[in-house]
Amino acid sequence: MSDLDSVIARYASTDFDDSTPLLEAGLESLALLRLAVEVATDDDAEIDATRLVDLRTVGDLKGWLRDLEGAA
């Protein structure tokens, strides 16, 4: 996935940028897991949900999703 903003926008409830806190963007844990499943297209990819607690901003989320893309 080359455009993470458009993927994230499907789950966000408001406009956001990289510094927007996840909760302000309307991104809660279930939405984050759905995003992870969508980005990690490899059926055997392991999603480390423990990293969710470290995610604070949309920028943090993008980094995590890029890691998942790279692992696929």
N, C-alpha and C positions, 0 to 999 in steps of 0.2 A: 504494500500500500504506500503510495507516494504522498498522498495528501491526508495526513492524520487529522488536520483541522476539520475536513468535511466529514470524516468518520466520527469524530468526537461530537460534532455539531448535531448529529442524529440523536444523541443521547442527552445533550445539554439542554437546559430549559431557558437559557439566556445567552447573550453574546459573551464572548470570552477572548482573552489573549493569554500568552504564556504565564503571566503573573497572576491571573485570576485564581483565587482559592477554589478548590474543587466544589465545595459545598455552595459557594456563591454561584457557580455555573450550573448547579442542580445535579451534579454528578455524585451519586452516592455509591456505596459498595456494590450493589447489584448491577448498576450501570457499568461500573468499572470492570467487573467480571465479564459482562456481556461484550464489552469492548475488547477485552483480552482474548476471548474466544473467537471473535470476529477477525482480529489481527493475526492471531496464531493459527494460520490456515492448515498447518501440518497436524493431522489427527493425533500424532504421537508427541506433540509438543507439550512440555510440562509447564504449567502456569504456576509460578510461585506466588500464591495469594498472600503470603506473609509480608511481601513487599508493599502491599496496600497501605499498611500503617505508616509507611514512610512517605507516601505521596501526599503532598499538600497543595500543589498548584497544577494547573494544566500543563505547564512546562515539565514538571516532574512526571506527570502521566505520560506525556509524549516520549520521554526518555525510556520509561518502562515498556511502553508499547514498541518502541524501536528495538529494544533488547529482545522482545518476543518475536518481532519480525525477523531479526537476525538469527534466532535460534531455529526458525522454521526451515 
